């Protein structure tokens, strides 16, 4: 059985994610972020929740 692979692509206006089993796509999601949500973070480090 092939390994499960979770791919996460955080972008400037959305975060995309996909779940693969080997090279087969099982699930794909796109989470858009509004300008207000991005501004609320204040900075790149604020977006991580670690600041």
The first five atom37 places (N, CA, C, CB, O) and aatype in JSON, in Angstrom:
{
  "aatype": [20, 20, 20, 20, 20, 20, 20, 20, 20, 20, 20, 20, 20, 20, 20, 20, 20, 20, 20, 20, 20, 20, 20, 20, 20, 20, 20, 20, 20, 20, 20, 20, 20, 20, 20, 20, 20, 20, 20, 20, 20, 20, 20, 20, 20, 20, 20, 20, 20, 20, 20],
  "atom_mask": [
    [1, 1, 1, 1, 1],
    [1, 1, 1, 1, 1],
    [1, 1, 1, 1, 1],
    [1, 1, 1, 1, 1],
    [1, 1, 1, 1, 1],
    [1, 1, 1, 1, 1],
    [1, 1, 1, 1, 1],
    [1, 1, 1, 1, 1],
    [1, 1, 1, 1, 1],
    [1, 1, 1, 1, 1],
    [1, 1, 1, 1, 1],
    [1, 1, 1, 1, 1],
    [1, 1, 1, 1, 1],
    [1, 1, 1, 1, 1],
    [1, 1, 1, 1, 1],
    [1, 1, 1, 1, 1],
    [1, 1, 1, 1, 1],
    [1, 1, 1, 1, 1],
    [1, 1, 1, 1, 1],
    [1, 1, 1, 1, 1],
    [1, 1, 1, 1, 1],
    [1, 1, 1, 1, 1],
    [1, 1, 1, 1, 1],
    [1, 1, 1, 1, 1],
    [1, 1, 1, 1, 1],
    [1, 1, 1, 1, 1],
    [1, 1, 1, 1, 1],
    [1, 1, 1, 1, 1],
    [1, 1, 1, 1, 1],
    [1, 1, 1, 1, 1],
    [1, 1, 1, 1, 1],
    [1, 1, 1, 1, 1],
    [1, 1, 1, 1, 1],
    [1, 1, 1, 1, 1],
    [1, 1, 1, 1, 1],
    [1, 1, 1, 1, 1],
    [1, 1, 1, 1, 1],
    [1, 1, 1, 1, 1],
    [1, 1, 1, 1, 1],
    [1, 1, 1, 1, 1],
    [1, 1, 1, 1, 1],
    [1, 1, 1, 1, 1],
    [1, 1, 1, 1, 1],
    [1, 1, 1, 1, 1],
    [1, 1, 1, 1, 1],
    [1, 1, 1, 1, 1],
    [1, 1, 1, 1, 1],
    [1, 1, 1, 1, 1],
    [1, 1, 1, 1, 1],
    [1, 1, 1, 1, 1],
    [1, 1, 1, 1, 1]
  ],
  "atom_positions": [
    [[0.84, -1.17, 0.0], [0.0, 0.0, 0.0], [0.89, 1.24, 0.0], [-0.96, 0.0, 1.21], [1.91, 1.28, 0.69]],
    [[0.5, 2.26, -0.77], [1.27, 3.5, -0.87], [1.09, 4.37, 0.36], [0.87, 4.28, -2.12], [0.08, 4.28, 1.05]],
    [[2.06, 5.2, 0.61], [2.01, 6.12, 1.74], [0.98, 7.22, 1.5], [3.38, 6.74, 2.0], [0.72, 7.6, 0.35]],
    [[0.41, 7.74, 2.59], [-0.45, 8.91, 2.51], [0.43, 10.15, 2.54], [-1.49, 8.93, 3.67], [1.37, 10.24, 3.33]],
    [[0.12, 11.11, 1.69], [0.89, 12.34, 1.6], [-0.07, 13.51, 1.74], [1.69, 12.42, 0.26], [-1.04, 13.6, 0.99]],
    [[0.19, 14.4, 2.7], [-0.59, 15.62, 2.87], [0.25, 16.78, 2.37], [-1.0, 15.83, 4.37], [1.35, 17.02, 2.87]],
    [[-0.26, 17.49, 1.38], [0.44, 18.64, 0.83], [-0.34, 19.9, 1.2], [0.6, 18.52, -0.73], [-1.55, 19.97, 0.98]],
    [[0.35, 20.9, 1.77], [-0.27, 22.16, 2.15], [0.49, 23.28, 1.47], [-0.28, 22.35, 3.7], [1.72, 23.35, 1.55]],
    [[-0.25, 24.16, 0.8], [0.36, 25.27, 0.06], [-0.24, 26.58, 0.56], [0.16, 25.1, -1.48], [-1.28, 27.01, 0.04]],
    [[0.39, 27.24, 1.56], [-0.12, 28.52, 2.02], [0.29, 29.62, 1.04], [0.39, 28.83, 3.44], [1.48, 29.82, 0.79]],
    [[-0.68, 30.31, 0.51], [-0.41, 31.39, -0.43], [-0.77, 32.74, 0.17], [-1.17, 31.17, -1.73], [-1.14, 32.83, 1.34]],
    [[-0.67, 33.77, -0.64], [-0.94, 35.12, -0.14], [-2.43, 35.4, -0.01], [-0.31, 36.15, -1.05], [-2.81, 36.26, 0.79]],
    [[-3.29, 34.73, -0.76], [-4.73, 34.98, -0.69], [-5.54, 33.73, -0.37], [-5.2, 35.55, -1.98], [-6.75, 33.83, -0.16]],
    [[-4.9, 32.57, -0.33], [-5.62, 31.33, 0.0], [-4.63, 30.27, 0.45], [-6.44, 30.83, -1.22], [-3.42, 30.38, 0.23]],
    [[-5.16, 29.25, 1.09], [-4.37, 28.08, 1.46], [-4.99, 26.88, 0.77], [-4.31, 27.89, 3.01], [-6.19, 26.64, 0.87]],
    [[-4.18, 26.14, 0.07], [-4.65, 24.95, -0.64], [-4.07, 23.71, 0.03], [-4.27, 25.0, -2.14], [-2.95, 23.73, 0.53]],
    [[-4.84, 22.65, 0.02], [-4.38, 21.41, 0.6], [-4.83, 20.23, -0.24], [-4.87, 21.26, 2.04], [-5.86, 20.31, -0.91]],
    [[-4.09, 19.16, -0.2], [-4.44, 17.96, -0.95], [-3.93, 16.74, -0.19], [-3.87, 18.0, -2.39], [-2.88, 16.77, 0.46]],
    [[-4.7, 15.66, -0.3], [-4.32, 14.39, 0.29], [-4.15, 13.38, -0.84], [-5.39, 13.9, 1.33], [-5.03, 13.2, -1.68]],
    [[-2.99, 12.75, -0.86], [-2.66, 11.77, -1.89], [-2.39, 10.42, -1.26], [-1.45, 12.23, -2.72], [-1.91, 10.34, -0.13]],
    [[-2.68, 9.37, -1.97], [-2.18, 8.03, -1.65], [-1.29, 7.68, -2.83], [-3.37, 6.95, -1.42], [-1.76, 7.37, -3.92]],
    [[0.02, 7.74, -2.59], [0.97, 7.6, -3.69], [0.78, 8.77, -4.63], [0.77, 6.24, -4.44], [0.87, 9.92, -4.21]],
    [[0.51, 8.5, -5.91], [0.27, 9.6, -6.86], [-1.22, 9.81, -7.16], [1.01, 9.32, -8.16], [-1.56, 10.56, -8.07]],
    [[-2.1, 9.16, -6.41], [-3.54, 9.31, -6.6], [-4.1, 10.38, -5.67], [-4.27, 7.96, -6.36], [-3.93, 10.29, -4.45]],
    [[-4.75, 11.4, -6.24], [-5.38, 12.46, -5.46], [-6.64, 11.93, -4.81], [-5.7, 13.69, -6.36], [-7.54, 11.43, -5.48]],
    [[-6.72, 12.04, -3.47], [-7.89, 11.58, -2.74], [-8.84, 12.72, -2.41], [-7.47, 10.88, -1.46], [-10.06, 12.56, -2.5]],
    [[-8.29, 13.87, -2.02], [-9.1, 15.02, -1.61], [-8.3, 16.28, -1.82], [-9.55, 14.89, -0.14], [-7.09, 16.31, -1.59]],
    [[-9.0, 17.34, -2.25], [-8.35, 18.62, -2.49], [-9.24, 19.72, -1.91], [-8.07, 18.85, -4.02], [-10.46, 19.67, -2.07]],
    [[-8.64, 20.71, -1.24], [-9.41, 21.81, -0.69], [-8.73, 23.13, -1.0], [-9.59, 21.65, 0.83], [-7.52, 23.19, -1.22]],
    [[-9.53, 24.2, -1.02], [-9.03, 25.55, -1.21], [-9.73, 26.43, -0.19], [-9.27, 26.07, -2.69], [-10.96, 26.49, -0.17]],
    [[-8.97, 27.1, 0.66], [-9.52, 27.99, 1.69], [-9.09, 29.41, 1.39], [-9.05, 27.56, 3.12], [-7.97, 29.8, 1.73]],
    [[-9.95, 30.21, 0.75], [-9.59, 31.6, 0.47], [-9.57, 32.43, 1.74], [-10.57, 32.21, -0.54], [-10.3, 32.14, 2.69]],
    [[-8.73, 33.46, 1.76], [-8.6, 34.36, 2.9], [-8.96, 35.76, 2.44], [-7.16, 34.31, 3.51], [-8.42, 36.25, 1.45]],
    [[-9.87, 36.41, 3.17], [-10.24, 37.78, 2.82], [-9.14, 38.74, 3.21], [-11.57, 38.17, 3.49], [-8.28, 38.42, 4.03]],
    [[-9.17, 39.95, 2.62], [-8.2, 40.97, 2.99], [-8.28, 41.3, 4.48], [-8.41, 42.25, 2.16], [-7.26, 41.52, 5.13]],
    [[-9.49, 41.32, 5.02], [-9.66, 41.63, 6.45], [-9.01, 40.56, 7.33], [-11.15, 41.74, 6.79], [-8.4, 40.9, 8.34]],
    [[-9.13, 39.3, 6.96], [-8.5, 38.22, 7.73], [-6.98, 38.35, 7.7], [-8.91, 36.84, 7.17], [-6.31, 38.15, 8.72]],
    [[-6.44, 38.68, 6.55], [-4.99, 38.81, 6.41], [-4.48, 40.02, 7.19], [-4.59, 38.93, 4.92], [-3.47, 39.94, 7.88]],
    [[-5.2, 41.15, 7.08], [-4.8, 42.37, 7.83], [-4.87, 42.13, 9.34], [-5.7, 43.56, 7.45], [-4.06, 42.69, 10.09]],
    [[-5.81, 41.33, 9.8], [-5.96, 41.07, 11.23], [-4.74, 40.38, 11.83], [-7.2, 40.21, 11.48], [-4.5, 40.47, 13.03]],
    [[-3.97, 39.7, 11.0], [-2.75, 39.02, 11.48], [-1.63, 39.99, 11.77], [-2.29, 37.98, 10.46], [-0.75, 39.71, 12.59]],
    [[-1.64, 41.14, 11.09], [-0.64, 42.17, 11.33], [0.67, 41.96, 10.62], [-0.39, 42.27, 12.77], [1.22, 42.91, 10.06]],
    [[1.2, 40.76, 10.64], [2.49, 40.47, 10.02], [2.56, 39.0, 9.64], [3.67, 40.85, 10.97], [1.69, 38.21, 10.02]],
    [[3.57, 38.65, 8.91], [3.75, 37.23, 8.54], [3.86, 36.36, 9.78], [5.0, 37.05, 7.64], [3.27, 35.29, 9.84]],
    [[4.62, 36.82, 10.78], [4.76, 36.02, 11.99], [3.43, 35.94, 12.75], [5.84, 36.62, 12.88], [3.19, 34.96, 13.46]],
    [[2.58, 36.96, 12.61], [1.28, 36.91, 13.24], [0.37, 35.86, 12.63], [0.63, 38.25, 13.15], [-0.55, 35.38, 13.29]],
    [[0.61, 35.51, 11.39], [-0.19, 34.49, 10.72], [0.12, 33.09, 11.22], [0.02, 34.56, 9.23], [-0.7, 32.18, 11.06]],
    [[1.28, 32.89, 11.82], [1.66, 31.57, 12.27], [1.05, 31.23, 13.63], [3.17, 31.47, 12.35], [0.96, 30.06, 14.0]],
    [[0.64, 32.25, 14.36], [0.12, 32.0, 15.7], [1.22, 31.81, 16.73], [-0.77, 30.8, 15.69], [0.94, 31.49, 17.88]],
    [[2.47, 31.99, 16.32], [3.62, 31.77, 17.21], [4.15, 33.07, 17.81], [4.73, 31.06, 16.46], [5.04, 33.04, 18.66]],
    [[3.63, 34.2, 17.36], [4.18, 35.47, 17.84], [3.61, 35.89, 19.17], [3.94, 36.55, 16.83], [3.99, 36.94, 19.69]]
  ]
}
